[in-house]
Amino acid sequence: MPNRPPSPIPARRSVLRGSLAVPAALTLPAVGAAAPAFALSGRPCAQWGVQVGDVTSSSALVWVRSDRPARMTVETSATESFRRARTWHGPLVGPGSDFTGTTPLYGLPPGEQVHYRVTLADPHDPRRTGKPVHGTFRTAPARRRDGVRFLWSGDIAGQGWGINPDIGGYAVYDEMRRLDPDFFLCSGDTIYADGVIEPSVTLPDGRIWRNVTTEEKAKVAETLGEYRGNFRYNLLDHNLRAFNAQVPSIVQWDDHEVRNNWYPGQILDDARYTEKNVDVLAARSMRAFREYFPVPTPRSRSGEGRMHRVVRHGPLLDVFVLDMRSFRNANSPGRQPDDTTGILGAEQLAWLRHELSRSRAVWKVIAADMPLGLVVTDGATDFEAVAQGDPGKPLGRELQIAELLRFIKHRRITGTLWLTADVHYTSAQHYAPERAAFKDFAPFWEFVSGPLAAGQFQANALDATFGPDRVFLRAPDRANVSPMEAPQYFGEVDIDGDSGELTVRLRAQGGSVLFTKVLRPGHVGQ
């Protein structure tokens, strides 16, 4: 989320077998109470549930966390009976990965429902196993006519609003699960490592918000253990665990996985932190992020693991997952006339241009962790995203986006649209050259949705450089409106297999569809 004024609160599937449990020390009254305890004495237990990530037509990544050292085994089958199951031998999980592990699955049938179960075994006695934990997902289709439907949002447990048992915890995840999407795109701010979760908060109307609390959420995260605890916190919610067991994810990060508005090389002037070097904090967070989400580790040219990647979801859809955090230059007034680093870095921009040009998918979703034309500030003079409030020709980070938009137009790359979260409200922006200071690009849409479990904020101003028109907006008139006072937001994308049309729906918790836009395939801009 962008920098905000200081908060007034203190610093398509059936029900799966094998309900997810939380041990007594972690049980959430009225939130996780329905989960039976199944830990067998002296045997590994997977009370944190299972997750699947980056599903393609033939592959997936399966995640689990144990309560002790264990050997991970995954079985997959076309049926819930697990007749003729296929076995995948996973890693030995232990303290080096905070007892988390991921097992890649390959050679899966396209467009099919896959049932899986994860078993954890004592590494010294494979006969001593815990109770299997079950999940399911559907692989991406190989045929265009099958269609694709997914959800997106972000911003989880922010501004002091954590798991509240009085409102059923993260109930929005149950609503999203019942919509039965093919996958969920999490657009960043998956945790708020810089946000404390207090036991209770008094709302403006006098009501009391109650939080489930943990030791790691009592201060800002600095150590590897504290970052791990932040990622673990959200998994205390039974709605999220049930969602993870039924809906695969594509996950990216933004700033709050480390701390608000961070950039590489930053040295903090913040009394809450004893570790002032953000690069050190970011490395710890990245390690914990990769431990707690089923994400691949593609390599950059330097050989280091990177976040940006393409997830190919059949002939209708490619998802280009950006990292607008790790390679950016320092936040600044953004008025420099030459900027080769920008918000993506030169290497990531080259990668994105190459992958867009070679994509044969009908639709190319650019999953951005920050919006393009919304003015997101960082303090009194600096800017956090791309736009910097100057409506004229591109300057600063806008130069890199202008180069990308020009490339898309001149290569006649069709079917691009931008999805993001970050700003804690929901909106739809249409960008067109006839309204813009920079005109060498084809029209495109950007859709914003969020938060999922955080405070809502007022709308950001628009920057006219790329000619945005805010066609729809739903935002509060004051800062940090709690999830008890206003519904949370998520978006839905539905691609029809017959016509190829893509429908975007901006949704509010409670079942409301706030805005709908239908886009036609095969157009450079629309």
N, C-alpha and C positions, 0 to 999 in steps of 0.2 A: 504494500500500500504506500502511497505517497506520504510525504511528511505532513502532519496535521497539527493543529493546536493541541497543547497538552490536554489529556483527557481529564474529566472531572472525577473519574473513578480512581481508587488507589492504584501509587506507583505499582427376460421372458420366462421365468423359471419357477418351479414349485419350491416349497419350503425344503431346505436341505436337511438331510439327516446329520446327526452329530452336532447338536447345538453348541455354540461357542461359549466357553465359560471363563469367568474371572475368579482367581483364588480369593479366599476370604479377605485377605488384606487389600484387595483391589475391588471387591464387589461394590457396585454402584446401586444404592437403594433406589428402587423404582426405575432404574435405567438398565442394569444388568441382572436384576434379580431373577429373571425368567431362565437364565442360563444355568443348567444343572452342573454341579461340580463333578468332574469325571477324572480328576488326577488320581492315578494309581500309585500307591506307595512305592517310592524308589524308581519310578518309571518316568520317562520324559513326558512333558505335557505341553501342548500347543494352545494355551489359553488366549493368545493374541490373534487367533484366527489365521486365515490364509488370504493371499492376494494373487492376482494374475496381471501381468503387464505386457504392453507392446505386442498384442496379438496380431498376427498376420494370417494369411490363408493356410499356412503350414507350420507355424511356430508360435510359441508363447513362453513366458517366464513365470514360474510358480514360486511364491515366497512363503516362508513360515518363520516363526520364532519359537524356540524351545525355552524351557525354564532351567535347562542344565545341558551339559555336553551331550550330543546325540548325533546319530546318523540319519540323514533325511532321505526318505524314499517316497517317490510319487508313482501312483498307479493311475492310468487313464483308461476310459472305456466309453463306448457309444451308449451304454445303458447304466442306469443307477444300480443295477444288480452286480455290476462289474464282472460279468461273464466275459471271458476272453480279454481280460485286462492286459494292458501293456505296462511293464515296470521300468521306471527310470531311477537310476541310482544317483542320488544327490550328494552334496558335500557333508563333511563332518562339521557341525556347527559347535562353536565354543566361545569363550570370552573374547577372542580376538575380533569377532564380528558381533559382539553383544548377543550371541546365541541365535543370530539370524542366518538364514541361508536361502539361496535362490537356485532353482534347477531349471535349465533350459529344456524345452520340449521341441522336437523337430519331426518332420515327416508326418504332420497331422493332416487329416482329410479336410479339404476346403469346405466352407459353408456348412459345417456340421456342429451339432451340440456335443461338447466334450465334458464328460463327468470325470472328476479326479478326486483322489483322496491322498492326503499326506500322512505318512506314518513316521514317527520318531522312535528310534531304537537306541538302547544303551550301547555305546560304542564298544564296550567290553563283553557284552552278552546280547547278541542280536535277537534272542528270544524274548528279551524284556522290552516290550514296546508299549508306548502309550496308545490311547484310543485314537484312531484315525480321525482327521478333520477333513470335511468334505467341501467341495466347491464345484462350480460349473462355469463354462463359458462357451461361446460360439466362435469358431474360426471365421476369418473374413471370407467372403464369397469369391469363387473363381469366375462366376457368371455375373455379368452386369445386371441382369434382370432381377436379381435377388434383392437389390436395394441395400441401403445402410442407414442406420439411425443411431445417433449418439448424443450425449449431453456434455455440457461444459460449464465450469464455474471455478471459483477459487476462494481464497481468504478464509482461513479456518482457525477458530479460537483466537481471534484478535481483539485488541482493546480491552482485555480483561473479561470478555464474555466466553466462558468455557463450557464445560458439560454441566448443564443445569438439570437435575433430576426432576424438578417440579414441572418442567415442560417436556419431559420425555427425552432429554438429551438432544442429540443432533437429529431431530425428527425429520428434517428435510431429506436426509439420506434414505429414510424409509420411503418417502414419497418418490424420490428418484428411482429407487430400486423397483418400485411397483410399475414404473413406466417401461421397464424391461428394455433398456437400450443395449446396443451392441457393445458399446464401451463408454467410458467416461474420460474426458480430457480435463485434467486438473491444471489450471492455468497459473499456478504459482501461489506463493504465500501459504504453503501447505501447513506451516506452523508459524507462530510468532515467538521466536526465540528471544526477542527483546521485550516481550510483554509478560508481566506478572499476572498470575491468576490468584486473586484473593478469595477467601471463603465466601464472602458475601459482598454485595454492592447495593446501595439504596438508589432506586430509580427516581427520576424527577417527580413521578406521581406518588412517591412514598412506598411503593412495593419493594420487596426485597428479592434481589436476584441471588440465588445460591449456586456456588460452583463446587464441583468435585475438584479437589486440590491434590497436588503431589509435591514432594520435596523439590524436584527439578523445576517446577513452575513457580517457586517462591522467589526467584531472582532471575536476572537476565542470564542467558546461557553463555558460558565462556569455555568450559572444559568439554572434552569429548563426551564424558558421561552426562553432562547437562544437556548437550544437544541431543544425545540419544534419548534422554528422558522426555524432551519436548516432542519428539516424533512418537514416542510410546504413549504419551498422554492421550492423543486423539483415539488410539486404539482401545482405550477404556470404554468407549461408547459402543453399545451393542448394535445400534443402527448402522454405524460405520462398518463394524465387523461383518454384519449380515450383507451389507452392500458389497463389500470387498469380495465376499464368497460367491457373489452372483454376477457381478459386473466387472469386467476387466478394465484396466486403467492405462492412460498415457499421462505421465506426470512430468511437469517441468518445475523449475524453481524461479523465485524472484528475490526480493530483498530480505523479507522477514525470516527466511530460513537462517539468515546470519544476523542481521540487524537492520534497522530502518535506513533506507537510502544509501546503502554501502556501495563502494566502488573499489576496484583493485588499487592497492597502494595507499589506501586511506589510513591515517593515524587518528585515533579517536580523541576527542576532548569531551569525555563523558565520565563523570565521577562514578557511575555504576559499574564501570569496567576496570578491572586490574590489568587485563590484557588489552593493550591499546592498538595493536597491529591487526587490522582487519583481515589481512591475508592469512594470518594464523587462525583467526576465528573462522574464516571461510573454508579453509582446508579441513578443519574439524567438522564443520557442518556438512560439507560435501561428503565426507566419509560416512557420517551418520545417515545422511539422505540416501546414499547408495545401499546402506545396510537395511533401511526400513522401507524401501520401495523396490518393486521388481522392475528395475531399469537396466538396460544394457550399458556397456562401457565402451563405446566406439572410441578410437584413438585419433587425436589431432596429428598434424604433421610433426609436432615436437615429441610425439609418443605419449603425451599425457591423456588421461581419460577426459572426455568431454560430454556435455549435456545435449548439445544440439544434434539432431538426427532426423531421419525420415521414417515414418511408420506407414508402410504401404498396406492399405486395407481394401484390397481387391481392385478391380478395374474402374470403379467409380471414384475412389478417394485415396489421395496421399495426404498425410498430415506432416507438415514441416515444423518440427518442434524447435523453437529458437531459445537461445540463452542470451538475453539482453542485459545480463549482469556481469558475467565473468570476464568479458573482454572490452568493456566500455572504458572510455576515458573518464577523468574526474568530472563530477558535477560542477557546472560553471554557469556564467550568464549565457553561454551558448551563442555568442555572436561572432565566433571566429570564421573567416572566409574560406579556410582550408582545413579539412578535418578528415583524415584517412582512417582514424581509429573509430570514431563515432560511438554508437551504442552496441554494435555487433562485433567490431574488430575486423580487420581486413581479411583474415583467413576465413572467418565464418561467413562474411558477405560473399566471398568467392565460392565457398561451398554452396550457399543458398542459390546463387545464380546458376551454378552447374546443375544442381539437383532439380531446380524448377525447369530448366531447359530440357532435361532428359525425362521428365515425368510424362507418362502417357495416361495418367488418370483424368477422368472427366473433370473432377473438382480437386483443387489444390488449396487446402486449408492451411493458412500460415498462423500457427499457434504462437502468439506473441505474449510475453509476460507483462508487457506494458503497452498502453495505447499510443497511437501515432499523433493525432491532432489535438489531443487534450493537454492543456497546460498543467503539468504537475510540478509544483515548486519544491525546492529544498532550501529552506531558510529564506532570508529576505532578498537575496540576489541571484541564487543559483537555481538550476532546473534539473529535475530528476529523470524525466523521460526524453522524448524526441523534441517536442514543441517547446519553444521558449517565449511565446507571446508576441513575437514580432511577425506581423502579417505579410511581410515582404518576401523577397527571394530567399531561398534556402541558405541557412547559416548553421554552423556548428554541426550537431548530430543530424540535422535535417538534410545535409548534403549527402550523407550515405543513403538515406531513405529515398531521396530524389534519384540517385544513381540506380537503385534497385527498381523503382517504379518506371523509370525510363527504359531499363533493360526489359522488363515484363512487356511493355508496350511494343518496343521495336522487335522483339522476338515473337510477337503475337502469341504470347502464352495466355491461354484461356482458363477460365474457371477459378481465378484466385479470389479468396476472401480472407479477412483477418478476424480472428477471435481472440479475446483477451478478457481479463478481470481487473484486478488491482485497485480500482478507484472506489469500490464499495457502493456502487449503484448500478443500474442497468440502462443501456441506451443503444441506439442505432445511429451510426453516422455514414452518410454517403459522401464520397470524395469525387469531385469532378473538376476537370481543368478549366472550364469556363468560369468557375468561381475562384480559381486559384491564382496566386502570384507565380508559381511554377506550373507550367502548362504542358510539359512534355511527358504526359502519362495518360493511361486509359482509366476511366472511372472504375471505382471499386467500393465495396462496403466493408465497414468495420463494425462488429457487434461486441458489446460489453455486457458481462453479467457477473454478479457477485454482490455481496458476500454470501458464503454458505453458513458460516457460524462466526460472525464478527459484527462490529459496529457499522452502521450505514452513515454516509457522509453526503454533504451537498455536492452538486454537480460542479465539475471543473469548467473553466472557460475554454473556448475553442480558439485555435490558431489558424488563420486563414491561408497559410502558405500553400497547403495542398487542397484548399477549397472544401472543407467539410461542411455538411449541412446536417444538423442534428434532427433527424426525422422523428425520433422517439426518445423520451427521457422519463425515467421514474427515479426520483431521488428525494430525500427528506430536506427540510428547510433548516435543520440544525445538525451539529456534529455529533457523531457517536451515538446514534439511535440503536438501542439494544435489540436483540432478536426477540425479546418479549414484547416489544413495542411495535415492531414492523416485521413483515414477512421477509424471508431470505430469498435470494434470486439465483436462478440458473437458466441456462439456455439449452435449446434442443435443435439439432440439425437432422432433417429427414430427407434423404436422397431417394427419389423414386426410381426403381429399376427399369420401368417401362419408358417413361418420358425423359429421365435424366434430370428432371427439375429438382432443385434444392430448395427446401423450405426451412427458414429459420424462425423459431418461436422463442421469444423472450418470456420466461415464466416466473411467476411468484409462488412461493410456498403457500399451499392451500388449494392448488389446482388451477389457478388463474393463468390464462394466456394473455399477456399484456400487449404483445405486438407480434405480427406475422409478416414475413417478407418472402416471396417466391422469386427465385432466380432461375433463369433459363441457361442451359448448357451451351457451350460452343461459342460464347461471346468473349471478345478480348476485354471489353469493359461494359458495365451496365449499371 
